[in-house]
Amino acid sequence: MFDLVTAGHLAIDRIFSPKTSTSEPALGGPPTYVSLAARKLDANVSVISKVGEDFPREYVMLLKSNGVDLSGLKRVRDASTTRFLLKYGRRGRQLQLESQAPPISLEDVSGSLRAKAVHVAPIANELSQSVIDKLRGQTDTLSLDPQGFVRRFDEQGNVKLGRWEETGILHQIDVYKSSFSEIKAVTGLTDLQLAVQKIHSYGPRIVMVTRGMKGSTLFSDGEFYEIPACKPRVVKDLTGAGDAFIGAFLAEHVQGKDPLWCACVGSAASSFVVEGVGPTVFGEKKETYKRATEIYEKGLKRLTV
């Protein structure tokens, strides 16, 4: 029984930013950031993912040395790992898909898998309805980040967001997390509160929207909470911040903790990730709790609906 399993592709990222001096490849993908953030909070974690023959052994060792179970990772012969080029600039982040690993199939999900929480996190539409249906039966809490379902790729791999039509998946989901731009793509609504309520009407009992340094919005038990962003010491790279947020949230959530506290811990975890480039900085449990406590005690805005 795992505390948390993340389903989605591991990736190799090349990150270009005015705040960094290097564009060396870095280990990426939601399973990386979700798992490492949760491990810092003592969660027992695993992944369901596929990579190609080009996936470096050093990345495997990095994950294993940090306590991430890789029994659900498959290396596919004659295939490439999913690779993204990420460019940060004045217009925000631009993504380009450079290569793509094979999709995750039903056979890739062990029938014996059991987890307190499974986080579904596609980055390039690699997870099907049937796979998600199977995962639903193997966990108490099914979480979703729909980013890979709303991404559209042109011939050069450039990414734009488009409307997601297969929202029936949301009926299976307990916890939903996305960025503001992604929830607009899922719902077609530009009003944050209305978009959150629409997602909730499909089935998720907890809905969260991350908004970078503007903080995040949590909807739980009929109430909206505005959660401030924890202040990092320095901002070098925003990659993986949202994944660290949900990884920390779920690590606390499976212990039965208050969703508001869990979201504050998520905010704290994401504030550490941005202090480094790639998955290099994760706060220790004591440090993360300290930052979370600072915003938990601020008296957060509540809007009852």
C-alpha positions as CSV (number, residue, x, y, z in Angstrom):
1,M,0.0,0.0,0.0
2,F,1.6,3.3,-1.2
3,D,0.6,6.6,0.2
4,L,0.8,8.2,-3.2
5,V,1.3,7.0,-6.8
6,T,1.7,9.4,-9.7
7,A,0.6,8.3,-13.2
8,G,2.1,10.2,-16.1
9,H,5.3,10.6,-18.1
10,L,8.6,11.4,-16.7
11,A,10.3,13.9,-19.0
12,I,13.6,15.4,-19.9
13,D,13.4,19.2,-19.9
14,R,15.6,21.8,-21.4
15,I,14.9,25.1,-19.5
16,F,15.7,28.6,-20.8
17,S,15.2,31.5,-18.5
18,P,16.7,35.0,-18.1
19,K,17.3,34.0,-14.5
20,T,19.5,30.9,-15.3
21,S,22.8,30.6,-17.0
22,T,22.4,27.0,-18.2
23,S,20.1,25.1,-20.5
24,E,21.4,21.6,-19.6
25,P,18.8,18.8,-19.7
26,A,17.0,18.2,-16.4
27,L,14.8,15.5,-15.1
28,G,11.2,16.6,-15.3
29,G,7.6,15.5,-15.5
30,P,4.9,15.4,-12.8
31,P,6.0,12.1,-11.3
32,T,9.4,13.7,-10.5
33,Y,8.2,16.8,-8.6
34,V,5.1,15.2,-7.1
35,S,7.1,12.3,-5.7
36,L,10.0,14.2,-4.4
37,A,7.9,16.8,-2.7
38,A,5.8,14.1,-1.0
39,R,8.9,12.1,0.0
40,K,10.1,15.2,2.0
41,L,6.9,14.8,4.0
42,D,7.6,11.1,4.6
43,A,5.1,9.8,2.1
44,N,5.6,6.3,0.6
45,V,5.5,7.0,-3.1
46,S,5.6,5.2,-6.5
47,V,5.1,6.1,-10.2
48,I,3.5,4.7,-13.3
49,S,5.4,5.9,-16.3
50,K,7.2,5.1,-19.5
51,V,10.5,6.3,-20.9
52,G,12.7,5.5,-23.8
53,E,16.1,4.1,-24.1
54,D,17.5,7.6,-23.9
55,F,16.4,8.1,-20.3
56,P,19.6,8.6,-18.3
57,R,20.5,6.0,-15.7
58,E,21.5,8.9,-13.4
59,Y,17.9,10.0,-13.3
60,V,16.8,6.6,-12.2
61,M,19.4,6.6,-9.5
62,L,18.4,10.1,-8.4
63,L,14.8,9.0,-7.9
64,K,15.7,5.7,-6.2
65,S,18.2,7.4,-3.9
66,N,15.4,9.7,-2.7
67,G,13.1,6.8,-1.9
68,V,10.8,6.8,-5.0
69,D,9.6,3.3,-5.9
70,L,10.1,2.7,-9.6
71,S,8.5,-0.7,-10.0
72,G,5.9,0.9,-12.2
73,L,8.4,2.5,-14.6
74,K,8.9,0.9,-18.0
75,R,11.8,1.6,-20.3
76,V,10.7,1.0,-23.9
77,R,13.1,-0.3,-26.6
78,D,13.4,1.8,-29.8
79,A,11.4,4.6,-28.2
80,S,12.2,8.1,-27.0
81,T,11.5,9.7,-23.6
82,T,9.1,12.6,-23.6
83,R,11.1,15.8,-24.0
84,F,10.1,19.4,-23.6
85,L,11.8,22.7,-24.4
86,L,10.7,25.3,-21.8
87,K,11.3,29.0,-22.5
88,Y,10.5,31.6,-19.9
89,G,10.2,35.3,-20.9
90,R,8.1,38.4,-20.7
91,R,5.1,36.5,-22.2
92,G,5.3,33.8,-19.6
93,R,6.3,30.2,-20.4
94,Q,6.4,28.8,-23.9
95,L,6.4,25.0,-24.3
96,Q,7.6,22.9,-27.2
97,L,7.3,19.1,-27.3
98,E,10.5,17.6,-28.8
99,S,9.7,13.9,-28.5
100,Q,7.1,11.7,-26.9
101,A,7.2,8.3,-25.1
102,P,4.5,5.7,-25.9
103,P,1.2,6.1,-24.0
104,I,0.6,4.3,-20.7
105,S,-1.6,1.3,-21.3
106,L,-3.8,-0.9,-19.1
107,E,-1.0,-3.5,-19.0
108,D,1.3,-0.9,-17.5
109,V,-0.9,-0.7,-14.4
110,S,-0.3,-3.6,-12.0
111,G,-3.5,-5.3,-10.9
112,S,-2.0,-5.6,-7.4
113,L,-1.4,-1.8,-7.1
114,R,-3.0,-0.2,-4.1
115,A,-2.6,3.4,-3.0
116,K,-4.2,5.8,-0.5
117,A,-4.0,8.4,-3.3
118,V,-3.3,8.2,-7.1
119,H,-2.5,11.4,-8.9
120,V,-3.3,11.4,-12.6
121,A,-0.9,13.8,-14.3
122,P,-0.6,13.5,-18.1
123,I,1.7,16.0,-19.9
124,A,0.9,14.9,-23.5
125,N,-2.3,13.0,-23.5
126,E,-0.6,9.7,-22.5
127,L,-3.4,8.5,-20.2
128,S,-6.7,7.1,-21.5
129,Q,-10.1,6.9,-19.9
130,S,-9.7,3.1,-19.5
131,V,-6.5,3.5,-17.6
132,I,-8.0,6.1,-15.3
133,D,-11.0,3.8,-14.7
134,K,-8.7,1.0,-13.6
135,L,-6.8,3.4,-11.3
136,R,-10.1,4.5,-9.8
137,G,-10.6,1.0,-8.4
138,Q,-7.1,0.9,-6.8
139,T,-7.3,3.9,-4.6
140,D,-9.3,5.8,-2.0
141,T,-8.5,9.2,-3.5
142,L,-8.1,9.9,-7.2
143,S,-6.5,13.2,-8.0
144,L,-6.2,15.0,-11.4
145,D,-4.1,17.6,-13.0
146,P,-5.6,17.9,-16.6
147,Q,-2.7,19.8,-18.2
148,G,-1.8,17.1,-20.6
149,F,-5.5,16.9,-21.8
150,V,-5.8,20.6,-22.7
151,R,-2.5,20.9,-24.5
152,R,-2.6,21.1,-28.3
153,F,0.6,20.6,-30.4
154,D,1.3,22.0,-33.8
155,E,3.7,20.3,-36.3
156,Q,6.7,21.8,-34.6
157,G,5.5,20.7,-31.2
158,N,4.6,24.2,-30.0
159,V,2.0,24.1,-27.3
160,K,-1.3,26.0,-27.0
161,L,-4.3,25.2,-24.8
162,G,-7.5,24.0,-26.2
163,R,-10.9,22.9,-24.9
164,W,-11.0,19.4,-23.3
165,E,-14.1,17.6,-24.4
166,E,-13.7,14.3,-22.5
167,T,-14.8,15.8,-19.1
168,G,-16.6,12.6,-18.1
169,I,-13.3,11.7,-16.5
170,L,-14.0,14.3,-13.9
171,H,-16.9,12.2,-12.5
172,Q,-14.2,9.8,-11.2
173,I,-12.1,12.5,-9.5
174,D,-11.9,13.4,-5.8
175,V,-9.3,16.1,-5.9
176,Y,-8.7,18.5,-8.9
177,K,-5.7,20.8,-9.3
178,S,-4.8,23.0,-12.3
179,S,-3.5,26.4,-13.2
180,F,-6.0,29.2,-13.9
181,S,-5.3,29.1,-17.7
182,E,-6.0,25.3,-17.6
183,I,-9.2,25.5,-15.7
184,K,-10.4,28.1,-18.2
185,A,-9.6,25.6,-21.0
186,V,-11.4,22.8,-19.2
187,T,-14.6,24.7,-18.4
188,G,-14.7,27.5,-21.1
189,L,-15.2,30.0,-18.2
190,T,-13.1,33.0,-17.4
191,D,-14.5,33.7,-14.0
192,L,-12.4,31.8,-11.5
193,Q,-15.2,31.2,-9.0
194,L,-17.7,30.0,-11.6
195,A,-15.0,27.7,-13.2
196,V,-14.3,26.1,-9.8
197,Q,-17.9,25.6,-9.1
198,K,-18.4,24.0,-12.5
199,I,-15.5,21.5,-11.9
200,H,-17.1,20.7,-8.5
201,S,-20.4,20.0,-10.1
202,Y,-18.8,17.2,-12.2
203,G,-17.8,15.4,-9.0
204,P,-14.5,16.5,-7.4
205,R,-15.0,17.4,-3.8
206,I,-11.8,19.4,-3.5
207,V,-10.9,21.9,-6.3
208,M,-7.6,23.9,-6.4
209,V,-6.3,26.5,-8.8
210,T,-2.7,27.6,-8.6
211,R,-1.8,31.2,-9.7
212,G,1.9,31.4,-9.2
213,M,3.0,34.2,-7.0
214,K,-0.6,35.3,-6.6
215,G,-1.2,32.3,-4.5
216,S,-3.9,29.6,-4.9
217,T,-7.6,29.1,-4.5
218,L,-9.0,26.1,-2.6
219,F,-12.7,25.1,-2.7
220,S,-13.7,22.5,-0.1
221,D,-16.9,21.8,1.9
222,G,-18.7,24.6,0.2
223,E,-16.1,27.3,1.0
224,F,-13.5,29.2,-1.0
225,Y,-10.1,29.8,0.6
226,E,-7.5,32.2,-0.8
227,I,-4.1,30.9,0.1
228,P,-1.1,33.3,-0.1
229,A,2.0,32.2,-1.9
230,C,4.9,31.4,0.4
231,K,7.8,33.7,-0.3
232,P,10.9,32.0,-1.7
233,R,14.4,33.2,-0.9
234,V,15.0,33.6,-4.6
235,V,13.1,32.7,-7.8
236,K,15.2,30.8,-10.4
237,D,12.9,28.4,-12.2
238,L,9.1,28.0,-12.0
239,T,9.1,24.5,-13.5
240,G,7.4,21.9,-11.3
241,A,6.0,24.3,-8.8
242,G,2.4,23.2,-9.4
243,D,3.4,19.5,-9.2
244,A,5.3,20.1,-5.9
245,F,2.1,21.8,-4.6
246,I,-0.2,18.8,-5.3
247,G,2.5,16.3,-4.1
248,A,2.7,18.0,-0.7
249,F,-1.0,18.5,-0.5
250,L,-1.7,14.8,-1.1
251,A,1.0,13.7,1.3
252,E,-0.8,15.5,4.0
253,H,-4.3,14.8,2.8
254,V,-3.9,11.0,3.0
255,Q,-3.1,11.5,6.7
256,G,-6.6,12.9,7.2
257,K,-5.4,16.5,7.7
258,D,-7.5,19.7,7.1
259,P,-7.6,20.6,3.4
260,L,-6.7,24.2,4.2
261,W,-3.6,23.1,6.0
262,C,-2.8,20.7,3.2
263,A,-3.0,23.5,0.7
264,C,-0.7,25.7,2.8
265,V,1.8,22.9,2.9
266,G,1.5,22.7,-0.9
267,S,2.2,26.4,-1.2
268,A,5.3,26.0,1.0
269,A,6.6,23.0,-1.0
270,S,6.3,24.9,-4.3
271,S,8.1,27.9,-2.8
272,F,11.2,25.8,-2.3
273,V,11.2,24.3,-5.8
274,V,11.4,27.6,-7.5
275,E,14.6,28.4,-5.7
276,G,16.5,26.0,-7.9
277,V,16.6,24.9,-11.6
278,G,14.8,21.7,-12.2
279,P,14.2,19.2,-9.3
280,T,17.1,20.4,-7.2
281,V,15.6,22.2,-4.2
282,F,13.0,20.7,-1.9
283,G,12.4,21.9,1.6
284,E,12.9,19.5,4.5
285,K,9.7,18.6,6.5
286,K,10.5,21.0,9.3
287,E,11.2,23.9,6.9
288,T,8.1,23.2,4.8
289,Y,5.9,23.2,7.9
290,K,7.4,26.4,9.1
291,R,6.5,28.2,5.9
292,A,3.1,26.6,5.8
293,T,2.4,27.7,9.4
294,E,3.2,31.3,8.5
295,I,0.4,31.6,5.9
296,Y,-2.0,29.2,7.7
297,E,-2.1,31.6,10.7
298,K,-2.7,34.8,8.6
299,G,-6.5,34.5,8.6
300,L,-7.3,33.5,5.1
301,K,-10.2,35.0,3.1
302,R,-13.2,32.8,3.0
303,L,-16.2,33.1,0.7
304,T,-19.1,30.9,1.6
305,V,-21.3,29.7,-1.3
